[in-house]
Amino acid sequence: MGVGVLVTTRPSSAQWVYRNLSQPQGMMHHMVLRSAGGDTAALRKARGAFFTPAPVARYVTEWAVRSTTERILEPSCGEASFLLAAVDRLTELRGTADDGQPAALDGIEMHDASARAARTLLRQAGVAAKVTVGDFFCVEPTASYDVVIGNPPYIRYQDFAGLARARSREAALRAGVGLTNLASSWAAFAVHSALFLRPGGRMGLVLPAELLSVNYAAEVRRFLLQSFAHVDLVLFTERVFPDAQEDVLLLLADGYGQGPTDHASIYQARNAAELATIAAGRTWTPPSPGDKWTPSLLSADALDAYTNLLSGGGFTVLETWGDTTLGMVTGNNKYFALSPARVADLGLESTDILRLSPPGSRHLRGLAFGTAALNELGRNGSATWLFRPAGEPSPAGWAYIAAGEAAGVNTAYKCRVRKPWWRVPPLAPADLLLTYMNANADTPRLSTNAARAAHLNSVHGVYLAPKVRKLGKALLPLASLTSMTLVGAETVGRAYGGGMLKIEPREADRLPVPSEAVVQAASERLTNMRPKVAGLLRSGKLIEASKIVDDVLLVGELGMSRPDVRVLRDAHAELTARRVARGRRGTD
Ligand SMILES: C[S@@+](CC[C@H](N)C(=O)[O-])C[C@H]1O[C@@H](n2cnc3c(N)ncnc32)[C@H](O)[C@@H]1O
């Protein structure tokens, strides 16, 4: 999807729609002509054609264009929102003196009618601009512009396929940026746009806020910090384009070819109207350049508390405790995961089955998952056994295999590709289990796998390093309940349909958790409070449990002030509420 629209109510019958893009005092007004004929909403969506509201184009352009002689490019210019803003900006810079045209005012647009409309509008604004029709990815970068400004198309990978995607990936590769097939079109656009800049040039783009978070954009984040001397981001707390699906941010990158920088400066505005009065920025230095930039969504105080804890040694990332890996993939959970009653009915032997943490993760919301809990689930009909003969199946095992073949289970993709089809690839029981999908206000939970159960891919297994295994099994699930880890989960994980928070193993590696030394030092107090925390979790009181762990670890052990802890707690509440609210709107 592209960003929101300047003209949302184009009458489809009208050939042209006139809009008055009013400017704040002191700036000029002009009438803008927008084409509507021959185009449809579906066609516009397919090429990511959503036009930028004037205040946004104006803000970016005023930042980027600094002299009357600059060479300016708007790639994917649509109907030239940015070039028109540049005309105003240049007039303003020129004052009353007439030093003629800028060195270049160029646009590229693949949609012929939009390009024609852009030319008309620019001509009406009294400038000789060059708008070329073509695929931006086929244009050889010239490294000659002072300024590249615009709003690239945001076409999701599902709709961005074939030659178009291949060309975009090739273009990004020219800048040394490898993009996967999951990348939306904007990622390659941003990279390719930079290649049009001369050394020292500036790039101002409207991009989806997912630049901060999605894994496929890691290479883009790295590229930006690597290539530019300054990277500024303007984030919006409200939706700028209410009619569009996408949250956006402004990327203002200065000093092309004069990087690297290790940080981005973050500015926050409520909405487009408030851009003019934007507050002072703050700095976010990601631990490594490709890391997610989502912590920049935190308030200035929360970001300080978060970065201080991470850099102070009291907190580390989960990866330093152990490896997080995907659970077993059976190919057909209904067939392979069995309740005790079903195992008894089938007459399976103990050599045919393995103890299993049943599919789903609702039972993993406490500190530990032990045999008593597993047996209780089994008695209630949950699938606490996995059909997985280690050696020769029993006669009942063979009968069940034959039944599976009769039902076609052996033809399911994952079964078909392994030999024999009924032997699910084994995984050692994990030390800890980490929930993968977390509904609404919940957070990814760690629990000790005291039952030593096998687990499926609805949860991840954490295999602790030998040196910290004993301590981690005893106390890491409890110690990972601080507000710091809760905030961390919102920033390393990602919002999923319906407002769920999903965490992949690679993301879990980056989850902030207390360091071994801190957990060791507080082990007695943590052990003593365990029954109380377990009780709170049993009654669904995650935040209350988190508060008392905060008291012991953040305040008691790490000497953090209570107001600072409060800032983190509020930040968690805010990020969670934001995720859940977006999920409700069904837009993430
Ligand atoms: C989000 S709109 C932005 C238009 C304009 N820059 C603005 O901000 O109002 C994206 C534009 O990119 C154009 N486009 C999509 N893919 C393109 C490509 N590969 N090369 C050139 N233009 C493209 C679409 O036709 C559409 O006009």
The ligand as an ORCA input file, in Angstrom:
! r2SCAN-3c Opt
* xyz 0 1
  C       3.310      6.975     -3.546
  S       3.149      7.623     -5.190
  C       3.990      9.091     -4.932
  C       3.804     10.121     -5.926
  C       4.444     11.466     -5.619
  N       5.882     11.294     -5.415
  C       3.822     12.095     -4.402
  O       4.415     12.064     -3.350
  O       2.714     12.619     -4.493
  C       4.183      6.590     -6.115
  C       4.280      6.839     -7.600
  O       5.273      5.945     -8.095
  C       4.931      5.534     -9.413
  N       5.730      4.323     -9.661
  C       5.516      3.073     -9.171
  N       6.504      2.251     -9.562
  C       7.378      3.009    -10.300
  C       8.591      2.721    -10.986
  N       9.120      1.503    -10.950
  N       9.223      3.715    -11.640
  C       8.689      4.967    -11.665
  N       7.529      5.286    -11.038
  C       6.873      4.324    -10.364
  C       3.426      5.369     -9.328
  O       2.837      5.441    -10.605
  C       3.043      6.547     -8.422
  O       2.735      7.671     -9.174
*
